[in-house]
Amino acid sequence: MYEELPPLSRVFGAKLKPEFANTLLRILHGRRVAGTLDDPAYKANTARFTKQQQDTALMYLREKLPVDETMNSGLRAQDELEQLERELAGTSKAPATPPPAGGNASQAAVTTAADPDAKVSPPEEKSEELKVEYKPDPVYGYSALDAIRAENQARIKAEEKRIEQDKLSQGSR
């Protein structure tokens, strides 16, 4: 059922002890599966091994345990991007919400500076609150960066309005 594996001394030579060879194989295989093989943040784990030993280990693993490394690194990048968007959306005080699914693209979402729980509202709706339109990017669609931008614009407009009111109130004294 299982193919007889050669002793590690035949793969790496006599210079690398079997315990270290197993450690290197475990680290590299884990990074292949996790999609972090080319990630410089994880290079510290294999720093004690030479480039030749790492290359030999990778060649051995690729021959004996095939894994789609390109797909895994792509999935890892996608997960990191989603996590970054969640973090950015989570730290924003008044996130803009994306347009409703299946909704009209010309109907823009709106965020308010005064209401952190603002929902999508049509532009026709009149309110005393300060609003900033969210226009979805026609190519890439909604992103967390658009939400942050809308929040910043709303905050700036609210600050400008407050300064203007202060000036008017000081002028009437």
C-alpha positions as CSV (number, residue, x, y, z in Angstrom):
1,M,0.0,0.0,0.0
2,Y,2.7,2.5,1.0
3,E,5.8,2.9,-1.0
4,E,9.0,2.2,0.9
5,L,10.7,5.5,1.7
6,P,14.4,5.8,1.6
7,P,16.3,6.7,4.8
8,L,16.8,10.4,5.1
9,S,20.6,10.0,5.0
10,R,20.2,9.0,1.3
11,V,18.1,12.1,0.6
12,F,20.1,14.7,2.6
13,G,23.5,13.0,3.0
14,A,25.3,12.3,6.2
15,K,25.7,16.0,7.2
16,L,22.1,16.5,8.4
17,K,20.9,14.5,11.3
18,P,17.6,12.6,10.9
19,E,15.8,14.7,13.6
20,F,16.7,17.9,11.8
21,A,15.8,16.5,8.5
22,N,12.4,15.5,9.8
23,T,12.0,19.0,11.3
24,L,12.8,20.6,7.9
25,L,10.4,18.3,6.1
26,R,7.6,19.0,8.5
27,I,8.1,22.8,8.4
28,L,8.3,22.9,4.6
29,H,5.4,20.6,4.1
30,G,3.3,22.6,6.5
31,R,4.2,25.8,4.6
32,R,3.4,24.2,1.3
33,V,-0.1,23.2,2.5
34,A,-0.7,26.6,4.2
35,G,0.4,28.5,1.2
36,T,3.2,30.3,3.0
37,L,6.2,28.8,1.2
38,D,7.3,32.1,-0.4
39,D,6.2,34.2,2.6
40,P,9.2,36.0,4.0
41,A,7.6,36.2,7.4
42,Y,8.1,32.5,7.9
43,K,11.7,32.3,6.7
44,A,12.9,32.4,10.3
45,N,11.6,28.9,10.8
46,T,14.0,27.5,8.2
47,A,16.9,29.9,8.7
48,R,19.1,27.3,10.4
49,F,19.0,25.1,7.3
50,T,21.1,25.8,4.2
51,K,19.5,26.8,0.9
52,Q,20.7,23.5,-0.6
53,Q,19.1,21.5,2.2
54,Q,15.8,23.4,1.8
55,D,15.9,22.8,-2.0
56,T,16.6,19.1,-1.5
57,A,13.7,18.8,1.0
58,L,11.3,20.7,-1.3
59,M,12.3,18.5,-4.3
60,Y,11.8,15.4,-2.2
61,L,8.4,16.6,-0.9
62,R,7.2,17.6,-4.3
63,E,8.1,14.1,-5.7
64,K,6.7,12.1,-2.8
65,L,3.8,14.3,-1.6
66,P,2.3,16.4,-4.5
67,V,0.4,19.5,-3.3
68,D,-1.0,22.3,-5.4
69,E,1.3,25.0,-3.9
70,T,0.1,27.7,-6.3
71,M,-3.6,27.2,-5.4
72,N,-2.7,27.1,-1.6
73,S,-0.8,30.3,-1.8
74,G,-3.6,31.9,-3.7
75,L,-6.2,30.8,-1.1
76,R,-3.9,32.1,1.6
77,A,-3.6,35.5,-0.1
78,Q,-7.4,35.6,-0.5
79,D,-7.9,34.8,3.2
80,E,-5.4,37.5,4.2
81,L,-7.3,40.0,2.1
82,E,-10.6,39.1,3.6
83,Q,-9.2,39.3,7.0
84,L,-7.7,42.8,6.3
85,E,-11.1,44.0,5.0
86,R,-12.8,42.7,8.1
87,E,-10.3,44.4,10.3
88,L,-10.6,47.7,8.4
89,A,-14.4,47.4,8.5
90,G,-14.4,46.6,12.2
91,T,-12.2,49.5,13.1
92,S,-14.3,52.1,11.2
93,K,-16.9,53.9,13.3
94,A,-19.5,54.5,10.6
95,P,-19.1,51.9,7.9
96,A,-20.8,52.5,4.6
97,T,-22.9,49.5,3.6
98,P,-22.8,48.0,0.2
99,P,-25.7,48.3,-2.2
100,P,-28.3,45.6,-1.8
101,A,-27.8,42.5,-3.8
102,G,-29.6,42.6,-7.1
103,G,-30.2,46.3,-6.4
104,N,-29.9,49.1,-8.9
105,A,-26.3,50.3,-9.3
106,S,-27.5,53.9,-9.8
107,Q,-29.1,53.8,-6.4
108,A,-26.2,54.8,-4.2
109,A,-25.7,53.7,-0.6
110,V,-25.4,56.5,2.0
111,T,-23.6,56.6,5.3
112,T,-24.1,59.2,8.0
113,A,-21.6,60.7,10.4
114,A,-24.1,61.1,13.2
115,D,-25.5,57.5,13.1
116,P,-22.9,54.7,13.3
117,D,-25.6,52.1,12.6
118,A,-26.6,53.8,9.4
119,K,-28.2,51.5,6.8
120,V,-28.5,51.8,3.1
121,S,-30.9,54.6,2.3
122,P,-32.0,56.1,-1.1
123,P,-30.7,59.5,-2.0
124,E,-34.3,60.9,-2.2
125,E,-34.7,60.6,1.6
126,K,-34.3,64.0,3.3
127,S,-32.8,64.2,6.7
128,E,-31.0,66.7,8.9
129,E,-28.1,64.4,9.3
130,L,-25.0,64.9,7.2
131,K,-24.7,62.3,4.5
132,V,-22.1,61.2,2.1
133,E,-22.9,59.2,-1.0
134,Y,-21.2,55.8,-1.6
135,K,-20.9,55.1,-5.3
136,P,-19.8,51.5,-5.9
137,D,-16.8,51.0,-8.2
138,P,-18.1,49.6,-11.5
139,V,-15.1,47.4,-12.0
140,Y,-14.3,46.1,-8.5
141,G,-17.5,46.7,-6.6
142,Y,-17.8,47.4,-2.9
143,S,-14.7,47.3,-0.7
144,A,-13.8,48.2,2.9
145,L,-11.6,51.0,1.7
146,D,-14.6,52.6,0.1
147,A,-16.4,52.4,3.5
148,I,-13.4,54.1,5.2
149,R,-13.3,56.8,2.6
150,A,-17.0,57.5,3.0
151,E,-16.6,57.6,6.8
152,N,-13.7,60.1,6.5
153,Q,-15.6,62.3,4.1
154,A,-18.6,62.3,6.4
155,R,-16.4,63.2,9.4
156,I,-14.7,66.0,7.4
157,K,-18.1,67.5,6.4
158,A,-19.4,67.2,9.9
159,E,-16.3,69.0,11.2
160,E,-16.6,71.7,8.6
161,K,-20.3,72.2,9.5
162,R,-19.4,72.4,13.2
163,I,-16.7,75.0,12.5
164,E,-19.1,77.0,10.3
165,Q,-21.7,77.0,13.1
166,D,-19.1,78.1,15.6
167,K,-18.2,81.0,13.4
168,L,-21.8,82.0,13.0
169,S,-22.5,81.7,16.8
170,Q,-19.4,83.8,17.6
171,G,-20.4,86.4,15.0
172,S,-23.8,86.8,16.6
173,R,-22.4,87.5,20.1
